[in-house]
Amino acid sequence: MAIYTETAPNQVQEVGWLHWLFMRDDRAISCDVDVRGDGLYTVTVLPLWSAGDTITQTFTKPGDALRRHAEISSYLRASGWLLADRGAVGTDVA
């Protein structure tokens, strides 16, 4: 299973992992959606200063996982976190 994202007009890119990095002061939070091989989609929020506080949620539908990622991202931005980097990692990346 994969998430497909829009690239150039009339093209799609197979994505294995969607990653956004948020910054505030001297702290960073990683927020991503991972496509697992078993057909599940995992949303992970990782405060990089405290890996033990990682939050993971699993979904069976890609749309549900992407909606949750959007909710979390909106909350982080509303709370003063700045989107520092974002990107998609293709499934063919080693």
C-alpha positions as CSV (number, residue, x, y, z in Angstrom):
1,M,0.0,0.0,0.0
2,A,1.1,3.5,-0.6
3,I,0.0,7.1,-0.3
4,Y,-0.1,8.9,-3.6
5,T,0.6,12.6,-3.7
6,E,0.2,15.1,-6.5
7,T,3.4,16.2,-8.3
8,A,3.4,17.8,-11.7
9,P,0.1,18.1,-13.6
10,N,-1.4,14.6,-14.4
11,Q,1.4,12.8,-12.5
12,V,1.4,11.1,-9.1
13,Q,4.3,10.0,-6.9
14,E,4.2,6.8,-4.7
15,V,5.1,7.8,-1.2
16,G,6.1,5.6,1.7
17,W,6.5,8.2,4.3
18,L,5.2,11.8,4.7
19,H,7.3,13.9,7.2
20,W,6.8,17.4,8.6
21,L,9.2,19.1,11.0
22,F,8.0,21.8,13.4
23,M,10.2,24.2,15.4
24,R,9.6,26.5,18.3
25,D,12.4,28.1,20.2
26,D,15.1,25.5,20.5
27,R,12.8,22.5,20.2
28,A,11.6,20.4,17.3
29,I,8.7,18.0,16.8
30,S,8.5,15.4,14.0
31,C,5.0,14.6,12.7
32,D,4.7,11.9,10.1
33,V,2.5,9.4,8.3
34,D,4.1,6.0,7.6
35,V,2.8,3.4,5.2
36,R,3.4,0.0,6.7
37,G,3.7,-3.2,4.7
38,D,0.7,-4.7,6.5
39,G,-1.8,-2.2,5.0
40,L,-1.8,0.0,8.1
41,Y,-1.0,3.7,8.2
42,T,0.8,5.1,11.3
43,V,0.8,8.7,12.4
44,T,3.7,9.5,14.7
45,V,4.4,12.6,16.7
46,L,7.9,12.6,18.1
47,P,9.2,15.5,20.3
48,L,12.9,15.3,19.4
49,W,14.0,16.4,22.9
50,S,12.1,13.5,24.5
51,A,11.8,10.4,22.4
52,G,10.1,8.6,25.2
53,D,7.0,10.9,24.8
54,T,6.4,9.6,21.2
55,I,2.7,9.3,20.3
56,T,1.6,6.8,17.6
57,Q,-1.8,6.2,16.2
58,T,-2.6,3.5,13.6
59,F,-5.3,3.7,10.9
60,T,-6.6,1.3,8.3
61,K,-7.5,3.9,5.7
62,P,-5.0,6.4,4.3
63,G,-7.5,9.3,4.3
64,D,-8.1,8.8,8.1
65,A,-4.3,8.9,8.7
66,L,-3.9,12.0,6.6
67,R,-6.8,13.8,8.3
68,R,-5.3,13.0,11.7
69,H,-1.9,14.3,10.5
70,A,-3.7,17.5,9.3
71,E,-5.4,17.9,12.6
72,I,-2.2,17.6,14.6
73,S,-0.4,19.9,12.2
74,S,-3.1,22.6,12.5
75,Y,-3.0,22.3,16.3
76,L,0.8,22.7,16.3
77,R,0.7,25.8,14.1
78,A,-2.1,27.3,16.2
79,S,0.1,26.7,19.3
80,G,3.0,28.7,17.9
81,W,5.0,25.9,16.2
82,L,6.5,26.8,12.8
83,L,6.7,24.4,9.9
84,A,10.4,24.2,9.3
85,D,10.5,21.4,6.7
86,R,8.2,19.0,5.0
87,G,8.5,16.3,2.4
88,A,7.6,13.0,1.1
89,V,9.9,10.0,1.0
90,G,9.3,7.7,-2.0
91,T,9.0,3.9,-1.5
92,D,12.1,3.3,-3.7
93,V,14.5,5.1,-1.4
94,A,17.0,2.8,0.2
